[in-house]
Amino acid sequence: MAASRRTPAHPTNHPRSRPNFSIRMTFQITVQPSGSQFGCEADETVLAAAIRAGVGLPYGCKNGACGSCKGKVLDGAIEHKPYQQRALSDIEKTAGMGLFCCAMPSADLVIEAREVGGSSDYPLRKMPTRVAGIRKAAPDVAIVNLQLPANELLAYRAGQYIEFLLKDGKRRAYSIANAPSFEGPLELHIRHLPGGLFTDHVFGAMKERDILRFEGPLGTFFLREDADKPIVLLASGTGFAPVKALVEHLMHLKSTRKVTLYWGGRRPHDLYMDELCRAWETTLPDFTYVPVISDALPEDAWTGRTGYVHAAVVQDLIDLSGHQVYACGAPLMVDAARRDYVALCGLPEDEFFADAFTTAADLADQ
C-alpha cells in the first residue's frame, strides 16, 4: 500500500465552507539487491528522490538522454516524462525496464539497480562562486576557473560535475576538470554552442569577478579505487574534462595501474590540451596517450590516428575482459563504445563507466 499524507490547505470551522484538502502522495521505493529504501513523492522522479535520500543509484545526464540510470521495475508502476528513444527502447520498456531520471512512481516500487558505493559520501551543496578567470583553449572551448567563498571547500570525487543554477530555473551541467586534491579554483571546460543560453553568455558577456551559483557534486562517474585493473579512458571533445580529473587523481594516489587515454576530436584543435597529455605520457611510466582525429583538413597536416575514437580502442585492444573503461563525451560515442566493447572485446558490462554529455540539440527529439 502506498503511504499518503493529507493536510487541509485552508482549515476553517465556518459552517458554509467546504473542506479543501491538498493531497501529497509519498511512495516507498525499495532497491534490490541492496535492500535500500527511500521515499519518493508522486511528482518527483525516482532518481531525484534517491539523490535526496543519499541512495547511490547510477546516473549521468539526469534528463533522459544517456541511459546510465536504467534499471528494472520488479514491482509497482511508473510513468515516464519525455526521454530519448535511444536511452530506453520500446522493447526494454515492455520488458519492465525504467529510466529512473524520468520515471515517477504511481505506486510503491521495487526496483533492481546496481548501487554505486561512495556516490553519496559528500553532501550536495548549493554555493555561490566567483569567476576567477576565463581563457580560450580553442576557438570554441573556454577554460573557466571558479573561486569558492573564503574558507569554503567543495568535497567531491574526481569525475563528478556541478550544475549552474540560472535565473530562469534552468540548469547547466559541467564536469570539474581538476582533481579534489588540487588546491585552487575549480576548473571547467565549456564548449560554445551558438544559440545556447549559457554558453553564449560565457563566450560573450561573462567576465572575471562575475558571481554564479551552482549545486554539486553530482554524478556517479568517478574512479573505482578498489580495483587494480588496467584502465581505458575514452573522451571526445570536452569529455576530456572529467578524464583530466581522473588522471590527476591517479597521480595523486601514486597509482601503478596501467592507463591508456584515447581522446578524439573532429580536427586537431579540438584536442585543446594535447600538450598536457603528451607531457603525461613522457612523465608517467604507466600512461599511454592516443589522439584520434575524424575529419582533419589538408591544412591541418595531421599524421596521427584517424577515424572514430571508440573504434581505435577496438583496433588496439582486442581483449578488454580484464579492463575498466571510463568513457565521457557525446552520447552516440558513449553508446557505440558500450555496445562494441561488451560485444566485440569481452568487457564486462559492469566495468563500463560513462558520462554522456548532452545538449539542447541532443534533447530535441524528446
C-alpha positions as CSV (number, residue, x, y, z in Angstrom):
1,M,0.0,0.0,0.0
2,A,1.2,3.5,-0.8
3,A,1.6,5.8,2.1
4,S,-0.1,9.2,1.9
5,R,-0.3,12.4,3.8
6,R,-3.4,14.6,3.7
7,T,-3.4,18.1,5.1
8,P,-6.1,20.8,4.9
9,A,-4.9,23.7,2.7
10,H,-7.1,26.3,4.4
11,P,-8.6,24.9,7.6
12,T,-11.7,26.7,8.9
13,N,-14.8,26.0,11.0
14,H,-17.2,28.2,9.1
15,P,-20.4,26.1,8.6
16,R,-20.8,27.1,4.9
17,S,-17.2,26.4,3.8
18,R,-16.3,23.1,2.1
19,P,-13.0,21.5,3.3
20,N,-10.2,22.0,0.8
21,F,-7.6,19.3,1.0
22,S,-4.2,19.3,-0.6
23,I,-3.1,15.7,-1.1
24,R,0.6,14.7,-1.4
25,M,1.4,11.1,-2.0
26,T,4.7,9.5,-0.8
27,F,5.6,6.2,-2.2
28,Q,8.2,3.8,-0.9
29,I,11.0,2.7,-3.2
30,T,12.9,-0.5,-2.4
31,V,16.2,-1.2,-4.3
32,Q,17.3,-4.7,-4.9
33,P,19.6,-6.5,-4.3
34,S,20.9,-4.0,-1.7
35,G,17.5,-3.6,0.1
36,S,17.9,0.2,0.4
37,Q,14.7,2.1,0.8
38,F,13.6,5.7,0.4
39,G,10.5,7.8,0.0
40,C,9.5,9.4,-3.3
41,E,6.8,11.9,-3.9
42,A,4.4,11.4,-6.7
43,D,5.6,14.5,-8.5
44,E,9.3,13.7,-8.4
45,T,11.5,11.2,-10.2
46,V,12.9,8.1,-8.7
47,L,16.4,9.4,-9.3
48,A,15.7,12.8,-7.7
49,A,14.3,11.1,-4.6
50,A,17.3,8.7,-4.4
51,I,19.8,11.6,-4.6
52,R,17.9,13.4,-1.9
53,A,18.0,10.3,0.3
54,G,21.6,9.6,-0.3
55,V,21.0,6.4,-2.1
56,G,23.6,5.8,-4.9
57,L,21.7,4.9,-8.0
58,P,23.9,5.3,-11.1
59,Y,23.2,8.3,-13.3
60,G,24.7,10.7,-15.7
61,C,22.7,13.4,-17.6
62,K,19.6,13.3,-15.4
63,N,17.5,14.3,-18.5
64,G,16.7,11.0,-20.3
65,A,19.4,11.0,-22.9
66,C,22.3,8.8,-21.7
67,G,20.6,5.7,-20.2
68,S,23.0,5.5,-17.2
69,C,20.2,5.3,-14.7
70,K,18.3,2.5,-16.4
71,G,17.0,-0.3,-14.2
72,K,14.3,-2.9,-13.9
73,V,10.9,-2.3,-12.2
74,L,10.3,-5.6,-10.3
75,D,7.0,-4.5,-8.7
76,G,4.8,-1.4,-8.9
77,A,4.1,1.1,-11.6
78,I,5.8,4.2,-13.1
79,E,5.1,6.9,-15.6
80,H,7.8,8.4,-17.7
81,K,8.4,12.0,-18.5
82,P,9.8,12.6,-22.1
83,Y,13.1,10.9,-22.8
84,Q,15.2,9.8,-25.8
85,Q,14.3,6.6,-27.5
86,R,18.0,5.5,-27.6
87,A,18.1,5.7,-23.8
88,L,15.2,3.4,-23.3
89,S,13.9,1.4,-26.3
90,D,10.3,0.2,-26.6
91,I,11.5,-3.4,-26.2
92,E,13.2,-2.5,-23.0
93,K,10.2,-0.6,-21.7
94,T,7.9,-3.6,-22.5
95,A,10.4,-5.9,-20.6
96,G,9.9,-3.8,-17.5
97,M,12.9,-1.5,-17.7
98,G,12.7,2.1,-16.4
99,L,14.7,5.2,-16.9
100,F,14.8,6.4,-13.3
101,C,15.8,10.0,-14.1
102,C,12.4,10.4,-15.9
103,A,10.3,7.8,-14.0
104,M,7.7,8.9,-11.5
105,P,6.0,6.3,-9.3
106,S,2.3,5.8,-9.2
107,A,2.6,3.0,-6.5
108,D,5.2,1.7,-4.2
109,L,8.1,0.3,-6.2
110,V,10.6,-2.5,-6.0
111,I,13.4,-1.8,-8.5
112,E,16.6,-3.6,-9.5
113,A,19.6,-1.4,-9.9
114,R,23.3,-1.6,-9.1
115,E,24.1,0.9,-6.4
116,V,27.2,3.0,-6.6
117,G,29.2,2.9,-3.4
118,G,30.6,6.3,-2.4
119,S,28.4,8.4,-4.6
120,S,26.7,10.0,-1.6
121,D,29.7,10.3,0.6
122,Y,29.9,14.1,0.1
123,P,27.0,16.4,0.8
124,L,25.1,18.0,-2.1
125,R,25.5,21.8,-1.6
126,K,24.3,25.0,-3.2
127,M,27.1,27.6,-3.3
128,P,27.9,31.0,-4.7
129,T,31.1,31.2,-6.8
130,R,33.2,33.9,-8.4
131,V,34.6,33.7,-11.9
132,A,38.4,33.8,-11.3
133,G,39.5,33.5,-14.9
134,I,38.4,32.8,-18.5
135,R,40.7,31.8,-21.3
136,K,40.2,30.3,-24.7
137,A,41.8,26.9,-25.1
138,A,40.4,26.5,-28.7
139,P,38.1,28.6,-30.9
140,D,35.0,27.1,-29.3
141,V,36.4,26.0,-25.9
142,A,36.8,28.1,-22.8
143,I,38.6,27.2,-19.6
144,V,36.7,28.8,-16.8
145,N,38.1,28.9,-13.2
146,L,35.8,29.3,-10.3
147,Q,36.8,30.7,-6.9
148,L,34.8,29.4,-3.9
149,P,34.0,31.7,-0.9
150,A,36.7,32.1,1.6
151,N,37.1,29.1,4.0
152,E,34.6,27.1,1.9
153,L,35.5,23.8,0.3
154,L,33.6,21.6,-2.1
155,A,34.2,17.9,-1.4
156,Y,33.8,15.8,-4.5
157,R,35.1,12.8,-6.4
158,A,37.3,13.2,-9.5
159,G,34.9,12.9,-12.5
160,Q,31.8,14.4,-10.8
161,Y,30.1,17.6,-12.1
162,I,28.2,20.7,-10.9
163,E,25.1,22.3,-12.2
164,F,24.8,26.1,-12.6
165,L,21.5,27.5,-11.2
166,L,20.3,30.0,-13.8
167,K,17.8,32.8,-13.1
168,D,15.0,31.2,-15.2
169,G,15.1,28.0,-13.1
170,K,17.1,26.1,-15.8
171,R,20.3,24.3,-15.0
172,R,23.5,23.7,-17.0
173,A,25.9,20.9,-16.0
174,Y,29.7,20.9,-16.4
175,S,32.3,18.4,-15.2
176,I,35.0,19.5,-12.8
177,A,38.3,19.2,-14.6
178,N,40.7,19.1,-11.7
179,A,41.2,16.5,-9.0
180,P,39.9,17.1,-5.5
181,S,43.5,17.3,-4.2
182,F,44.1,20.4,-6.3
183,E,44.3,23.5,-4.0
184,G,42.9,26.3,-6.1
185,P,39.9,27.3,-8.2
186,L,37.6,24.7,-9.8
187,E,38.3,24.3,-13.5
188,L,35.6,23.8,-16.1
189,H,35.9,23.2,-19.8
190,I,33.0,24.8,-21.7
191,R,32.3,24.3,-25.4
192,H,30.5,27.1,-27.2
193,L,27.1,26.0,-28.7
194,P,25.9,29.0,-30.7
195,G,22.4,29.9,-29.5
196,G,23.0,28.2,-26.2
197,L,21.6,30.2,-23.4
198,F,24.5,29.8,-21.1
199,T,27.4,29.2,-23.5
200,D,26.6,32.4,-25.4
201,H,26.9,34.2,-22.1
202,V,30.2,32.5,-21.3
203,F,31.7,33.5,-24.7
204,G,30.1,36.9,-24.8
205,A,29.2,38.8,-21.6
206,M,30.8,36.8,-18.9
207,K,33.8,38.4,-17.2
208,E,36.1,37.9,-14.3
209,R,34.6,38.5,-10.8
210,D,31.1,37.7,-12.0
211,I,29.1,35.8,-9.4
212,L,27.3,32.5,-10.2
213,R,25.5,29.9,-8.2
214,F,25.8,26.1,-8.5
215,E,24.8,22.8,-6.9
216,G,27.1,19.9,-6.6
217,P,28.8,17.5,-6.5
218,L,26.7,15.3,-8.8
219,G,27.1,12.2,-10.9
220,T,28.4,8.6,-10.4
221,F,31.2,8.9,-12.9
222,F,34.3,8.6,-10.8
223,L,37.3,6.2,-10.2
224,R,36.6,2.9,-8.6
225,E,39.6,2.9,-6.3
226,D,39.1,-0.6,-5.0
227,A,40.1,-2.2,-8.4
228,D,43.6,-2.7,-9.8
229,K,42.6,-3.5,-13.4
230,P,44.2,-1.6,-16.4
231,I,42.1,1.5,-17.3
232,V,41.0,2.7,-20.7
233,L,40.0,6.4,-20.6
234,L,37.9,7.4,-23.6
235,A,37.0,11.0,-24.3
236,S,35.5,13.1,-27.1
237,G,35.7,16.9,-27.2
238,T,35.2,18.4,-23.8
239,G,34.5,15.0,-22.4
240,F,38.2,15.3,-21.6
241,A,37.4,17.5,-18.6
242,P,36.4,14.7,-16.1
243,V,39.0,12.4,-17.7
244,K,41.7,15.0,-16.8
245,A,40.4,15.0,-13.2
246,L,40.7,11.2,-13.2
247,V,44.3,11.2,-14.4
248,E,45.3,13.9,-11.8
249,H,43.6,11.8,-9.1
250,L,45.5,8.7,-10.2
251,M,48.7,10.7,-10.0
252,H,47.8,12.0,-6.5
253,L,47.2,8.4,-5.4
254,K,50.6,7.4,-6.9
255,S,48.7,4.6,-8.7
256,T,50.6,2.0,-10.6
257,R,47.6,0.9,-12.7
258,K,48.2,0.9,-16.5
259,V,46.2,3.8,-18.1
260,T,45.6,4.4,-21.8
261,L,43.8,7.6,-22.8
262,Y,42.1,7.8,-26.2
263,W,41.0,11.4,-26.9
264,G,39.0,12.1,-30.1
265,G,38.0,15.2,-32.0
266,R,37.0,16.3,-35.5
267,R,40.1,18.4,-36.1
268,P,43.4,18.7,-34.2
269,H,42.4,22.0,-32.4
270,D,39.6,20.0,-30.7
271,L,42.3,18.3,-28.6
272,Y,42.8,21.6,-26.8
273,M,45.1,20.2,-24.1
274,D,47.1,17.9,-26.4
275,E,50.5,19.1,-25.0
276,L,49.4,18.3,-21.4
277,C,48.5,14.7,-22.5
278,R,51.9,14.3,-24.3
279,A,53.6,15.5,-21.1
280,W,51.8,12.9,-19.1
281,E,53.0,10.2,-21.5
282,T,56.5,11.4,-21.0
283,T,56.5,11.6,-17.2
284,L,54.1,8.8,-16.2
285,P,55.6,5.3,-16.6
286,D,52.2,3.5,-17.0
287,F,50.4,6.1,-19.1
288,T,49.8,6.0,-22.9
289,Y,48.1,8.7,-24.9
290,V,46.4,8.0,-28.3
291,P,44.9,11.1,-30.0
292,V,42.4,10.4,-32.8
293,I,41.0,12.8,-35.4
294,S,38.0,12.1,-37.5
295,D,37.7,15.0,-40.0
296,A,41.1,16.5,-40.5
297,L,41.5,19.0,-43.3
298,P,44.6,19.2,-45.6
299,E,45.8,22.4,-43.9
300,D,45.8,20.5,-40.5
301,A,48.7,18.3,-41.7
302,W,47.5,15.6,-39.4
303,T,49.7,12.5,-39.5
304,G,48.2,10.6,-36.5
305,R,45.4,8.2,-36.0
306,T,42.2,8.9,-37.9
307,G,38.6,7.7,-37.6
308,Y,36.2,7.3,-34.7
309,V,37.9,7.3,-31.3
310,H,35.9,4.5,-29.8
311,A,36.8,2.3,-32.8
312,A,40.5,2.9,-32.2
313,V,40.2,1.1,-28.9
314,V,38.7,-2.0,-30.6
315,Q,41.6,-2.0,-33.1
316,D,44.3,-1.7,-30.4
317,L,42.8,-3.7,-27.5
318,I,41.0,-6.7,-28.9
319,D,40.5,-8.2,-25.4
320,L,39.0,-5.9,-22.7
321,S,37.9,-8.7,-20.4
322,G,40.4,-7.6,-17.7
323,H,39.9,-3.9,-18.1
324,Q,37.8,-1.0,-16.8
325,V,36.6,1.6,-19.2
326,Y,35.7,5.2,-18.3
327,A,34.0,7.0,-21.3
328,C,32.9,10.6,-21.5
329,G,31.6,12.6,-24.4
330,A,28.8,12.6,-26.9
331,P,26.0,10.1,-26.3
332,L,26.5,8.5,-29.7
333,M,30.1,7.8,-28.9
334,V,29.4,6.5,-25.4
335,D,26.6,4.2,-26.7
336,A,28.8,2.8,-29.5
337,A,31.7,2.2,-27.1
338,R,29.5,0.4,-24.6
339,R,27.9,-1.8,-27.3
340,D,31.2,-2.7,-29.1
341,Y,33.4,-3.2,-26.1
342,V,31.0,-5.6,-24.5
343,A,30.0,-7.5,-27.7
344,L,33.4,-7.5,-29.5
345,C,36.0,-7.2,-26.8
346,G,34.5,-9.1,-23.9
347,L,34.3,-6.1,-21.5
348,P,32.1,-7.0,-18.5
349,E,29.1,-4.7,-18.6
350,D,29.6,-3.6,-15.0
351,E,33.2,-2.4,-15.8
352,F,32.0,0.3,-18.3
353,F,31.5,3.7,-16.6
354,A,30.2,6.6,-18.6
355,D,29.1,10.2,-18.5
356,A,27.4,11.2,-21.7
357,F,27.4,15.0,-22.4
358,T,24.0,16.1,-23.6
359,T,23.0,19.4,-25.1
360,A,19.7,21.1,-26.2
361,A,20.3,19.6,-29.6
362,D,20.6,16.1,-28.1
363,L,17.3,16.5,-26.4
364,A,15.4,17.8,-29.4
365,D,13.6,14.5,-30.0
366,Q,12.1,14.3,-26.5
